[in-house]
Amino acid sequence: MRITFLGDIMCEPPVLAGAKQPDGSYNFDYVFAHVKPLLEEADYVVANLETPLAGEEALYSQTFLAFNAPDAYADAVKEAGIDLLATSNNHTFDRGYAGMERTIRVLDEKKIPHHGSFLPGTERPEAHYATIGDTTVAVIAYTYATNYGGSGGNYLAKGEYEGTVNLLRPQELGTYLPGVPTGNTWFDNATKKYLSADIRGKIKRFFGVWSNDPRADDLLLEEQTAPYVEQFQADIRKAREKADIVLFYPHMGGQFSHRVGKFSDYITQKAMEAGADAVIASHSHVVQQLCWNGQTLCAYSLGNFNMTPDSGVAVVEHRTGYGLALHLHISDQKIAQVTFSIVANLWDGKGISGCPVDVLHGRLSAGKRKKLEEDVRYVYKVVTGKELDEDVIRHEYTL
């Protein structure tokens, strides 16, 4: 049996533009067209839906910082063969409470299972359970924070919304850390009223200046975090009683940083203590280390599935245009082997899609193939800590 996890599934403006049809409708099948054969090799596929489905009246994605996708995005996800979506991430409240609730209703209507955020007044399940063959698998989704709401306002999971999002720490701590550079310069301060963050970033990059800074993931306040740790550990232990394999799926990590921060390391350790078989994280928008820690698989960041490769808000020097499709090979109700495929975030002039590097390599000119091979070596070394000299372009790599 094979379970595949994908990196962050995005709906930035170029993704939206690529799906727009002449009649004004949207079709996102192109986003997954290149990777669909790879997903068909899996018995179960999990991904992080990093956008609400808040409806057209809430305005679809207008910027690179706050998202909203048409319902057709969910249709494409289902058609691609994705079986489960995480809905707890920093974009959960990008269109407020109403956007979060509508997302859940749309997924329910389309019969797409999900975990991580919940309708107010409903019971919060500790995990999503799936029985595949003779093996029961539990997936538990959490997020380190939310952005409060790209449409304005502080959307906190309080009052009637208490418990509607699985959180790893208090939302009030914010999404970024005090004292960490934000990429702002005198140029940003002088032009932010007139130019978008994406355009400012591309201009700085043209002049040889980093468009953004890697984020530190080192804000570890154990006392404030303790109640949240107790909750997800209780979820893992409860799931452990019901499932053969427990997979913890947190949204956390320093954005654009390859380094595993103190907070991510702490959360991973606590999940391991509670009995998780694997901790598989996303959010950093670049890949991070993939390793075994004792008997627990630790994937600190799967990177992106379809983020704009040359986005002005990204640290492209760290290969934001790549992510992993992580494959767990299950035998005798245990994780027996781990492999991964490297997925390029492909800009084809119309939109952004995910494309396995072996598929992409065969379509490129000699010069572009060389650049792809250099990028793959870079990604592989970050993920495994090892050099990749021969057979650079593969369908799968073994951990």
C-alpha distance (Angstrom), angle and dihedral (degrees) to the residues before:
residue distance angle dihedral
M1 . . .
R2 3.77 . .
I3 3.82 129.5 .
T4 3.81 117.9 -169.3
F5 3.81 126.2 -160.5
L6 3.82 121.5 -164.3
G7 3.79 130.7 -155.6
D8 3.80 124.0 -110.7
I9 3.81 115.0 -40.9
M10 3.79 107.0 -146.1
C11 3.80 138.7 -169.1
E12 3.78 103.7 -159.4
P13 3.83 117.5 161.6
P14 3.86 94.2 -90.9
V15 3.83 89.9 53.0
L16 3.80 88.9 51.3
A17 3.80 92.7 46.7
G18 3.79 91.9 51.3
A19 3.80 90.9 56.0
K20 3.81 97.1 49.2
Q21 3.80 112.1 116.0
P22 3.83 126.8 -153.1
D23 3.81 90.7 -106.7
G24 3.82 91.9 54.4
S25 3.80 96.0 -103.4
Y26 3.81 124.6 117.3
N27 3.80 132.9 -121.2
F28 3.81 117.7 -176.8
D29 3.80 97.6 178.6
Y30 3.82 89.1 110.6
V31 3.83 89.8 65.9
F32 3.81 91.0 68.0
A33 3.81 101.9 25.8
H34 3.83 95.7 102.4
V35 3.79 95.1 44.6
K36 3.80 99.2 41.3
P37 3.85 94.3 92.3
L38 3.82 88.8 53.4
L39 3.80 91.6 50.5
E40 3.79 90.4 49.6
E41 3.81 87.6 64.1
A42 3.82 89.1 64.7
D43 3.79 128.5 80.4
Y44 3.81 91.6 -149.4
V45 3.82 131.9 16.5
V46 3.82 127.8 -160.7
A47 3.82 127.8 -172.2
N48 3.79 141.0 168.3
L49 3.81 113.4 -113.2
E50 3.79 100.6 -148.7
T51 3.78 96.6 -172.5
P52 3.79 136.8 61.0
L53 3.81 122.1 -122.5
A54 3.77 94.7 -136.6
G55 3.80 101.0 154.1
E56 3.80 133.7 -103.6
E57 3.80 93.9 -81.1
A58 3.83 88.6 64.3
L59 3.84 89.1 57.8
Y60 3.77 120.8 -109.5
S61 3.82 119.1 -108.7
Q62 3.80 109.5 -44.5
T63 3.81 100.2 166.7
F64 3.80 141.1 26.5
L65 3.80 91.0 -109.5
A66 3.82 105.8 54.1
F67 3.79 125.9 36.2
N68 3.79 144.1 -161.1
A69 3.80 123.6 170.1
P70 3.81 130.6 -161.3
D71 3.79 116.9 -108.1
A72 3.81 87.6 -107.1
Y73 3.79 87.1 75.9
A74 3.80 89.1 68.7
D75 3.82 89.6 50.0
A76 3.81 89.9 55.4
V77 3.80 91.6 47.4
K78 3.80 90.4 54.1
E79 3.79 93.4 44.2
A80 3.82 90.1 51.6
G81 3.79 90.3 58.7
I82 3.80 100.3 -107.9
D83 3.80 107.2 155.0
L84 3.81 103.5 -172.4
L85 3.80 135.2 25.5
A86 3.80 129.4 -159.1
T87 3.81 109.4 -139.3
S88 3.81 99.0 -178.6
N89 3.79 110.8 94.8
N90 3.77 139.8 112.1
H91 3.82 90.7 -79.3
T92 3.81 96.0 55.0
F93 3.82 92.1 105.0
D94 3.82 98.0 35.9
R95 3.79 87.7 122.4
G96 3.78 96.9 30.1
Y97 3.79 130.9 -113.0
A98 3.80 92.6 -41.4
G99 3.80 91.3 54.1
M100 3.78 92.2 50.3
E101 3.79 92.5 49.4
R102 3.79 94.0 45.7
T103 3.81 90.6 51.3
I104 3.79 90.6 58.2
R105 3.81 92.9 46.3
V106 3.81 92.3 50.1
L107 3.79 92.3 50.0
D108 3.80 90.5 47.3
E109 3.81 91.8 49.6
K110 3.80 90.2 50.9
K111 3.82 90.9 45.2
I112 3.79 94.3 -120.8
P113 3.83 110.2 149.3
H114 3.81 116.6 -131.3
H115 3.78 142.1 172.8
G116 3.79 137.4 -166.3
S117 3.80 105.0 57.2
F118 3.79 128.8 51.1
L119 3.78 142.4 -168.6
P120 3.82 114.2 -97.5
G121 3.77 113.6 -100.0
T122 3.80 93.6 25.0
E123 3.77 128.0 109.9
R124 3.80 114.4 -93.0
P125 3.82 109.2 -129.6
E126 3.79 113.6 -144.2
A127 3.81 91.5 -138.1
H128 3.76 145.0 -9.8
Y129 3.78 110.6 -106.0
A130 3.78 126.0 -153.8
T131 3.78 126.7 177.9
I132 3.77 111.0 -148.3
G133 3.78 113.0 -178.2
D134 3.79 105.5 -46.3
T135 3.81 94.6 -23.2
T136 3.81 127.6 91.2
V137 3.79 113.1 -152.9
A138 3.81 126.2 -165.9
V139 3.82 121.2 -157.8
I140 3.82 118.6 -167.1
A141 3.83 118.6 -168.8
Y142 3.83 125.0 -162.0
T143 3.82 136.8 160.6
Y144 3.80 133.1 -145.4
A145 3.83 91.9 -137.6
T146 3.79 147.4 -29.9
N147 3.79 128.2 -119.4
Y148 3.84 89.8 -121.4
G149 3.81 89.9 -124.6
G150 3.78 134.9 -39.4
S151 3.78 88.3 -144.0
G152 3.81 90.3 62.3
G153 3.77 133.7 -92.5
N154 3.77 134.0 75.9
Y155 3.78 106.0 -83.1
L156 3.78 103.4 -168.1
A157 3.79 124.8 176.6
K158 3.79 92.0 -119.1
G159 3.79 135.8 120.9
E160 3.80 110.0 8.2
Y161 3.81 87.8 -1.2
E162 3.79 93.7 57.9
G163 3.79 107.6 131.7
T164 3.80 96.0 10.2
V165 3.82 91.5 118.1
N166 3.79 126.2 41.3
L167 3.82 103.8 -124.8
L168 3.80 131.9 -170.5
R169 3.80 94.7 -159.7
P170 3.84 139.3 -0.9
Q171 3.80 113.9 -58.8
E172 3.79 89.3 -137.2
L173 3.80 89.8 71.8
G174 3.79 87.0 72.5
T175 3.77 132.8 -140.0
Y176 3.79 99.3 -81.0
L177 3.75 132.6 45.9
P178 3.81 128.3 -109.5
G179 3.78 112.1 -104.7
V180 3.81 96.5 15.8
P181 3.83 113.7 127.1
T182 3.79 113.8 -106.8
G183 3.78 98.8 -162.8
N184 3.81 91.6 -103.7
T185 3.80 117.5 146.1
W186 3.76 135.5 168.9
F187 3.81 85.3 -87.0
D188 3.82 92.0 57.0
N189 3.77 92.6 47.0
A190 3.80 91.5 50.2
T191 3.81 97.4 45.6
K192 3.83 107.7 28.9
K193 3.79 91.3 99.9
Y194 3.79 90.8 57.0
L195 3.82 107.1 30.0
S196 3.79 131.9 49.6
A197 3.80 120.0 -117.6
D198 3.80 89.2 -109.0
I199 3.81 94.3 54.5
R200 3.82 92.8 43.9
G201 3.79 89.8 51.6
K202 3.79 93.8 50.4
I203 3.79 91.6 49.4
K204 3.81 91.3 51.6
R205 3.78 91.1 47.4
F206 3.83 90.2 51.8
F207 3.79 88.5 58.2
G208 3.80 93.0 47.6
V209 3.81 97.7 -100.9
W210 3.82 121.8 129.5
S211 3.79 108.7 -106.7
N212 3.80 93.2 -145.7
D213 3.80 141.6 -1.6
P214 3.81 129.0 -111.3
R215 3.79 109.4 -105.2
A216 3.76 124.5 -122.8
D217 3.79 116.1 -126.5
D218 3.80 93.6 -161.6
L219 3.81 104.0 111.2
L220 3.79 99.4 119.5
L221 3.80 114.4 164.6
E222 3.79 101.4 166.4
E223 3.81 96.8 -172.2
Q224 3.82 93.8 54.0
T225 3.79 91.7 41.4
A226 3.82 96.2 47.4
P227 3.85 98.7 89.6
Y228 3.79 90.5 50.8
V229 3.79 92.0 48.3
E230 3.80 89.8 50.5
Q231 3.80 90.0 53.1
F232 3.80 97.9 50.7
Q233 3.79 91.7 41.9
A234 3.82 88.7 53.1
D235 3.81 88.8 49.9
I236 3.80 91.4 51.4
R237 3.80 93.0 47.8
K238 3.80 92.1 48.2
A239 3.79 91.0 48.0
R240 3.80 89.0 47.8
E241 3.82 88.1 63.3
K242 3.81 92.3 53.4
A243 3.80 105.8 33.2
D244 3.78 137.3 56.4
I245 3.81 92.6 -144.5
V246 3.82 125.9 29.9
L247 3.80 117.9 -161.5
F248 3.82 118.3 -169.8
Y249 3.82 111.2 -154.4
P250 3.85 110.5 -170.1
H251 3.79 126.0 176.7
M252 3.82 102.0 -138.4
G253 3.79 145.0 112.8
G254 3.79 141.0 99.7
Q255 3.78 109.3 -64.8
F256 3.82 113.9 -114.1
S257 3.80 90.7 -1.4
H258 3.80 124.3 120.2
R259 3.80 90.4 -160.7
V260 3.79 119.9 99.1
G261 3.81 104.7 -127.6
K262 3.78 130.0 -142.4
F263 3.80 93.2 -103.1
S264 3.81 94.8 51.5
D265 3.78 91.2 45.7
Y266 3.81 91.0 50.0
I267 3.80 94.5 48.9
T268 3.80 90.8 46.7
Q269 3.80 91.8 51.7
K270 3.81 91.4 49.6
A271 3.81 91.3 49.9
M272 3.79 89.8 50.3
E273 3.82 91.1 50.4
A274 3.80 89.8 54.0
G275 3.79 92.2 53.1
A276 3.81 108.1 -96.7
D277 3.80 113.6 162.8
A278 3.80 91.0 -152.1
V279 3.79 139.3 8.1
I280 3.80 110.5 -151.8
A281 3.80 114.5 -178.3
S282 3.78 138.0 -172.9
H283 3.83 137.9 178.3
S284 3.81 104.5 83.7
H285 3.83 92.7 94.1
V286 3.79 87.8 -140.0
V287 3.78 129.9 69.3
Q288 3.78 121.5 -95.9
Q289 3.79 135.7 -173.9
L290 3.79 121.9 -43.6
C291 3.80 114.1 -162.5
W292 3.78 149.0 134.6
N293 3.78 114.7 -101.1
G294 3.77 102.0 -166.9
Q295 3.80 105.0 -57.4
T296 3.81 94.0 -20.2
L297 3.79 124.5 92.5
C298 3.81 111.3 -136.5
A299 3.80 119.0 -163.2
Y300 3.79 103.9 174.7
S301 3.80 96.0 -172.5
L302 3.80 133.5 -1.6
G303 3.81 92.2 -165.3
N304 3.79 122.4 -145.0
F305 3.76 132.6 -26.4
N306 3.80 97.4 -168.3
M307 3.79 114.2 -3.5
T308 3.81 118.3 145.4
P309 3.85 102.6 -88.9
D310 3.82 95.9 -144.1
S311 3.80 98.5 34.7
G312 3.78 113.0 157.9
V313 3.80 91.1 -137.1
A314 3.83 93.6 56.4
V315 3.80 133.3 83.2
V316 3.80 92.9 -123.4
E317 3.80 90.8 178.2
H318 3.81 86.0 75.6
R319 3.82 91.7 57.0
T320 3.79 99.4 -104.3
G321 3.81 86.4 170.9
Y322 3.81 92.6 76.9
G323 3.77 139.5 68.7
L324 3.76 141.4 164.3
A325 3.76 135.2 -105.1
L326 3.80 99.2 -151.6
H327 3.81 116.0 -153.0
L328 3.81 121.6 -158.5
H329 3.79 112.0 -164.0
I330 3.81 109.1 -153.5
S331 3.78 123.2 -156.6
D332 3.82 128.3 164.8
Q333 3.83 87.9 0.9
K334 3.81 92.6 -60.7
I335 3.80 137.0 98.2
A336 3.80 98.8 -97.4
Q337 3.80 100.1 171.2
V338 3.79 139.7 6.1
T339 3.79 125.9 -149.4
F340 3.78 132.4 163.6
S341 3.77 140.0 -158.7
I342 3.80 121.8 -146.4
V343 3.81 113.2 -128.5
A344 3.79 123.0 -159.9
N345 3.80 119.9 -146.5
L346 3.79 97.3 -127.2
W347 3.79 123.9 -153.1
D348 3.81 107.2 -165.8
G349 3.80 98.2 174.2
K350 3.80 92.7 -92.6
G351 3.78 107.3 55.8
I352 3.80 146.8 -31.3
S353 3.79 120.9 -81.1
G354 3.79 137.1 165.4
C355 3.80 115.5 -110.4
P356 3.84 128.0 179.5
V357 3.79 109.2 -120.2
D358 3.79 93.5 -124.1
V359 3.80 89.9 57.3
L360 3.80 92.5 45.0
H361 3.82 94.5 46.2
G362 3.79 92.0 61.6
R363 3.80 91.6 56.0
L364 3.81 99.2 50.1
S365 3.78 134.1 91.3
A366 3.82 118.4 -110.8
G367 3.80 93.4 -97.6
K368 3.78 94.4 49.3
R369 3.79 90.5 45.4
K370 3.79 89.6 58.6
K371 3.80 91.3 52.3
L372 3.81 90.8 48.5
E373 3.81 90.6 50.7
E374 3.82 90.6 51.5
D375 3.81 90.3 51.1
V376 3.79 92.3 48.0
R377 3.83 91.1 52.0
Y378 3.80 88.7 50.8
V379 3.82 93.8 49.5
Y380 3.81 93.3 44.6
K381 3.81 92.2 52.4
V382 3.82 92.5 49.7
V383 3.79 90.7 49.4
T384 3.81 99.9 43.4
G385 3.81 105.2 16.5
K386 3.81 88.6 -125.7
E387 3.78 134.9 110.3
L388 3.79 119.7 -111.9
D389 3.79 111.0 -150.2
E390 3.80 106.5 152.3
D391 3.80 132.0 40.9
V392 3.78 89.4 16.1
I393 3.78 96.8 172.5
R394 3.79 111.1 56.8
H395 3.77 138.4 157.8
E396 3.81 89.3 -129.4
Y397 3.79 137.2 7.6
T398 3.80 123.4 -150.2
L399 3.80 120.7 -130.7
